[in-house]
Amino acid sequence: MDGQYVATASAARPYRSPRARAISLLGPLTVLAGVVWAIAQPYRLTILHPRGQGFWWLVAEPPLLVAGVGIVFALVVARPLLADLEAVERNRAAP
């Protein structure tokens, strides 16, 4: 393995604070919770047996909504929040 590549790879991914790690894990853990819920209670997924169900009944299923909220949080909320948090931490470290 090239030493120069390892040096740049480690420099590109600095140590994150526990707060930043917690924020970055909220989205994926929420998606995981929705998937586990869908596997644990498949009878809640009416899309698997759509007998006489309307469109909104099939779309608004709680496990799918939980997974969707996790994805939206990870992409829309967490990324800008982590960027702001990183900027604040960088300003605190700078003299």
N, C-alpha and C positions, 0 to 999 in steps of 0.2 A: 504494500500500500504506500502511495506517495505521501511523504510527510507534509508537503505543501498543501495538498488537498485536505488532509486532516486538520491542519491549522485553520484553513479558511472555513471548513465545515463547522468547527467548534466555535469560531468567531461569529458565524452567521446565526447561531442559535444560543443566545446568552442565557444565563441562569434566570429563571423566572421566580418571582416571589410566590409565596403560598396563595396570596389573594388572586394573582393572575392565573395560577394553576386551577384554582377552584372555579373561577369564571369560565375558563376554557373547557372545563369538564362538565359544566352544567348542561350544555346542549346535547353532547353525545350520551350522557347518562339519562337524559329525558327520553331520547330516541330509544335507547336500550330498554327503558322502563315500558314504553309503549309496545315494543316488540315482544317483550316478555309477557306483558298483559295479554296481547293478542294470542300468544301461544298457550298461555295458561287457561284462558277462557275463550276458546274459539267460537262458542255459541254467541258471543257478543258481535262477531263479525257477520252481519246479515248478508254481506256480499258473497259469502260462501253458499248461502241458500236463499236467494232473493225472491222467494215466492210471494208475489203480489205486493212487493215493497216499491215505494216511489223512489225517485232519484235522490232526494235529500235524505231519505232514510238510509240509503246506501252510502252516501258520501259522508254524512255526519255520524261516524262511528267512533266512540270514545277512544279506543286504542290507536286508531289512525290519527285522530286529532292530537293526541298526546305526542305521537311521533312527529307529526307535522309541526307542532309548536317547538319541539326540540330542534328541528332543522332550521326553522325561522330564527329562533334565538341564536343558534350557533352562527348563522350567516349574517343576520341583520343587526343583532344587538351586541353579541360578544366581540366580534371583530373590531368595531369602532371603539367599544369600551376598553378592550385590551390595548389598542393603539393609544388612547388617551392615558391609560394607566402607565404605559411604558414611557410616554412623554413626560409625565409627572415624575416618575422615578428617575429618569435621565436628568431632569432639571434639578432634582434634589442632590444627585451625585456630582453635578458640575459645580465648581467653585464660583 
